[in-house]
Amino acid sequence: SDRYFAANNRCPHMGGKLSQGKLEGTVVTCPRHGSQFDLTNGQVVRWLKGSGFLSRVGKALKSPRSLATYNVKVEDDRIWIEI
């Protein structure tokens, strides 16, 4: 059976549009700084891409925050999202 997930389109790091990011399985990657989130629960997979100086500064300035996700239900060929 198909699985559907709903989440905020804005990355909690710097507001990148996640709909323009890359989706691999249930993990979406922000196109701005490479932060990754699991769409099943919104948990952070990776806060910022890389491990260099800029990544460390970015992590120090803004600590990791989960992505807002929403309950999804499929009923009578319709997808319902609880907001």
Accessible surface in RSA format (square Angstrom, percent):
REM  Atomic radii and reference values for relative SASA: ProtOr
REM  Chains: A
REM  Algorithm: Lee & Richards
REM  Probe-radius: 1.40
REM  Slices: 20
REM RES _ NUM      All-atoms   Total-Side   Main-Chain    Non-polar    All polar
REM                ABS   REL    ABS   REL    ABS   REL    ABS   REL    ABS   REL
RES SER A   1   155.99 131.8  72.07  96.2  83.92 193.3  63.22 134.6  92.77 130.0
RES ASP A   2   114.61  80.3  90.57  90.1  24.04  56.8  18.32  43.1  96.29  96.0
RES ARG A   3   162.64  68.3 134.34  68.5  28.30  67.4  60.54  82.7 102.10  61.9
RES TYR A   4    95.11  44.4  78.76  44.8  16.35  42.5  51.24  38.5  43.87  54.1
RES PHE A   5    74.17  37.1  39.95  24.7  34.23  89.1  41.26  25.0  32.91  94.2
RES ALA A   6    14.67  13.5   7.26  11.2   7.40  16.8  13.55  19.1   1.12   3.0
RES ALA A   7    31.37  28.8   3.88   6.0  27.49  62.5   3.88   5.5  27.49  72.8
RES ASN A   8    60.62  41.8  53.81  52.0   6.80  16.4   6.54  15.7  54.08  52.3
RES ASN A   9    61.11  42.1  54.35  52.5   6.76  16.3  33.80  81.4  27.31  26.4
RES ARG A  10   114.04  47.9 110.94  56.6   3.10   7.4  40.64  55.5  73.41  44.5
RES CYS A  11     4.22   3.2   0.72   0.8   3.50   8.2   0.02   0.0   4.21   4.5
RES PRO A  12    20.60  15.0  10.50   9.6  10.09  36.7  19.75  16.3   0.85   5.3
RES HIS A  13    10.14   5.5   9.94   6.9   0.20   0.5   4.46   4.6   5.67   6.6
RES MET A  14   106.64  55.2  87.82  58.1  18.82  44.8  76.22  64.8  30.42  40.3
RES GLY A  15    23.51  29.0   0.00   N/A  23.51  29.0  19.31  53.0   4.20   9.4
RES GLY A  16     2.88   3.5   0.00   N/A   2.88   3.5   2.64   7.3   0.23   0.5
RES LYS A  17    86.16  42.0  82.45  50.6   3.71   8.8  29.82  26.8  56.34  60.0
RES LEU A  18    10.80   6.0   7.59   5.4   3.21   8.1   7.81   5.5   2.99   8.1
RES SER A  19    90.24  76.3  48.81  65.1  41.43  95.4  50.39 107.3  39.85  55.8
RES GLN A  20   126.70  70.8  96.83  70.8  29.86  71.1  36.35  77.4  90.35  68.5
RES GLY A  21    23.65  29.2   0.00   N/A  23.65  29.2   3.33   9.1  20.32  45.5
RES LYS A  22   131.46  64.1 123.05  75.5   8.41  20.0  80.05  72.1  51.41  54.8
RES LEU A  23   106.06  59.1  78.94  56.5  27.12  68.2  78.94  55.4  27.12  73.0
RES GLU A  24    97.54  56.0  85.51  64.7  12.03  28.6  35.20  68.1  62.34  50.9
RES GLY A  25    70.92  87.5   0.00   N/A  70.92  87.5  42.89 117.7  28.03  62.8
RES THR A  26    41.67  29.6  37.37  37.9   4.31  10.3  23.72  31.9  17.96  27.1
RES VAL A  27    36.58  24.1  36.11  32.7   0.47   1.1  36.11  31.4   0.47   1.3
RES VAL A  28    10.19   6.7  10.19   9.2   0.00   0.0  10.19   8.9   0.00   0.0
RES THR A  29    22.53  16.0  22.18  22.5   0.35   0.8  20.34  27.3   2.19   3.3
RES CYS A  30     4.13   3.1   2.08   2.3   2.05   4.8   0.00   0.0   4.13   4.4
RES PRO A  31    70.15  51.1  29.88  27.2  40.28 146.4  41.20  34.0  28.95 180.0
RES ARG A  32   135.48  56.9 107.50  54.8  27.98  66.6  33.02  45.1 102.46  62.1
RES HIS A  33    73.27  40.0  61.61  42.8  11.65  29.8  42.00  43.3  31.26  36.4
RES GLY A  34     6.94   8.6   0.00   N/A   6.94   8.6   4.43  12.2   2.51   5.6
RES SER A  35     0.31   0.3   0.31   0.4   0.00   0.0   0.19   0.4   0.12   0.2
RES GLN A  36    29.46  16.5  29.46  21.5   0.00   0.0   0.00   0.0  29.46  22.3
RES PHE A  37     0.00   0.0   0.00   0.0   0.00   0.0   0.00   0.0   0.00   0.0
RES ASP A  38    33.42  23.4  33.42  33.3   0.00   0.0   2.43   5.7  30.99  30.9
RES LEU A  39    30.63  17.1  28.62  20.5   2.01   5.0  28.62  20.1   2.01   5.4
RES THR A  40    58.80  41.8  30.55  31.0  28.25  67.3  22.79  30.6  36.01  54.4
RES ASN A  41    79.82  55.0  62.18  60.1  17.65  42.5  30.63  73.7  49.20  47.6
RES GLY A  42     0.00   0.0   0.00   N/A   0.00   0.0   0.00   0.0   0.00   0.0
RES GLN A  43    96.72  54.1  96.72  70.7   0.00   0.0  30.66  65.3  66.06  50.1
RES VAL A  44    46.63  30.7  21.56  19.5  25.07  60.4  21.56  18.7  25.07  68.0
RES VAL A  45    81.28  53.5  48.82  44.2  32.46  78.2  53.57  46.5  27.71  75.2
RES ARG A  46    79.50  33.4  73.81  37.6   5.70  13.6  40.82  55.8  38.69  23.4
RES TRP A  47    10.52   4.2   5.73   2.8   4.79  11.2   5.73   3.1   4.79   7.8
RES LEU A  48    10.22   5.7   9.09   6.5   1.13   2.9   9.09   6.4   1.13   3.1
RES LYS A  49   140.98  68.8 125.70  77.1  15.28  36.4  68.70  61.8  72.29  77.0
RES GLY A  50    47.96  59.1   0.00   N/A  47.96  59.1  36.06  99.0  11.90  26.7
RES SER A  51    93.49  79.0  79.94 106.7  13.55  31.2  44.71  95.2  48.78  68.3
RES GLY A  52    40.93  50.5   0.00   N/A  40.93  50.5  36.27  99.5   4.66  10.4
RES PHE A  53   137.85  69.0 130.39  80.8   7.46  19.4 130.39  79.1   7.46  21.3
RES LEU A  54   145.53  81.0 136.86  97.9   8.67  21.8 137.14  96.3   8.39  22.6
RES SER A  55    10.51   8.9   3.59   4.8   6.92  15.9   7.53  16.0   2.98   4.2
RES ARG A  56   142.84  60.0 136.02  69.3   6.83  16.3  67.61  92.4  75.23  45.6
RES VAL A  57    53.56  35.2  50.70  45.9   2.86   6.9  53.50  46.5   0.06   0.2
RES GLY A  58    14.10  17.4   0.00   N/A  14.10  17.4  13.50  37.1   0.59   1.3
RES LYS A  59    85.55  41.7  77.09  47.3   8.47  20.2  39.51  35.6  46.04  49.0
RES ALA A  60    88.50  81.4  47.59  73.4  40.91  93.1  59.00  83.1  29.50  78.2
RES LEU A  61   147.25  82.0 114.07  81.6  33.18  83.4 116.32  81.7  30.93  83.2
RES LYS A  62    81.57  39.8  78.66  48.3   2.90   6.9  45.99  41.4  35.57  37.9
RES SER A  63    73.79  62.4  67.72  90.4   6.07  14.0  37.00  78.8  36.79  51.5
RES PRO A  64    75.66  55.1  55.12  50.2  20.54  74.7  55.18  45.6  20.48 127.3
RES ARG A  65   115.97  48.7 110.59  56.4   5.39  12.8  55.90  76.4  60.07  36.4
RES SER A  66    59.15  50.0  39.54  52.8  19.61  45.2  23.72  50.5  35.44  49.6
RES LEU A  67     6.28   3.5   1.09   0.8   5.19  13.0   1.55   1.1   4.72  12.7
RES ALA A  68    48.35  44.5  34.32  53.0  14.04  31.9  44.58  62.8   3.77  10.0
RES THR A  69    49.21  35.0  25.43  25.8  23.78  56.7   4.74   6.4  44.47  67.2
RES TYR A  70    72.91  34.0  58.51  33.3  14.41  37.5  40.09  30.1  32.82  40.5
RES ASN A  71   105.81  73.0  97.88  94.6   7.92  19.1  23.93  57.6  81.87  79.1
RES VAL A  72    42.77  28.1   8.93   8.1  33.84  81.5   9.67   8.4  33.10  89.8
RES LYS A  73   119.16  58.1 114.25  70.1   4.91  11.7  73.65  66.3  45.52  48.5
RES VAL A  74    82.25  54.1  54.39  49.2  27.86  67.1  54.39  47.3  27.86  75.6
RES GLU A  75    80.89  46.4  75.41  57.0   5.48  13.1  26.11  50.5  54.78  44.7
RES ASP A  76   128.07  89.7  97.12  96.7  30.96  73.2  38.33  90.2  89.75  89.5
RES ASP A  77   149.61 104.8 112.78 112.3  36.83  87.1  35.34  83.2 114.27 114.0
RES ARG A  78   152.41  64.0 148.08  75.5   4.34  10.3  37.19  50.8 115.22  69.8
RES ILE A  79    87.41  49.7  58.52  43.6  28.89  69.6  58.52  42.1  28.89  78.4
RES TRP A  80   124.42  49.9 122.07  59.1   2.35   5.5 122.41  65.3   2.01   3.3
RES ILE A  81    84.26  47.9  57.91  43.1  26.35  63.5  58.58  42.2  25.68  69.7
RES GLU A  82   114.38  65.7 101.44  76.7  12.94  30.8  47.72  92.3  66.66  54.4
RES ILE A  83   175.02  99.6 112.86  84.1  62.16 149.8 133.16  95.9  41.86 113.6
END  Absolute sums over single chains surface
CHAIN  1 A     5932.5       4559.8       1372.7       3115.2       2817.3
END  Absolute sums over all chains
TOTAL          5932.5       4559.8       1372.7       3115.2       2817.3
